[in-house]
Amino acid sequence: MENVRLIAPAIHCDGCAASIKRSLGKLAGVGSVEVRVDERSVSVAYDPALVSPDSIKARLELAGFPAQDA
């Protein structure tokens, strides 16, 4: 597993965190998702053979949380 940390400025509450976890949890290869509302950050453990950081960012954008590298 590899890790990526992203900043998503649209995160503002626990509801946002739950939505992000649900959305990213549907991606094959995502092992775990940690959302820090106070930092507006998302940390994802993923299998690089199954999913890429760009795919993770694209899924976040579709969920309404555009993100960039931390």
HELIX and SHEET records of a PDB file:
HELIX    1   1 ASP A   14  GLY A   25  1                                  12    
HELIX    2   2 PRO A   53  LEU A   62  1                                  10    
SHEET    1   A 4 VAL A  30  ARG A  36  0                                        
SHEET    2   A 4 SER A  41  TYR A  46 -1                                        
SHEET    3   A 4 GLU A   2  ILE A   7 -1                                        
SHEET    4   A 4 GLN A  68  ASP A  69 -1                                        
END                                                                             
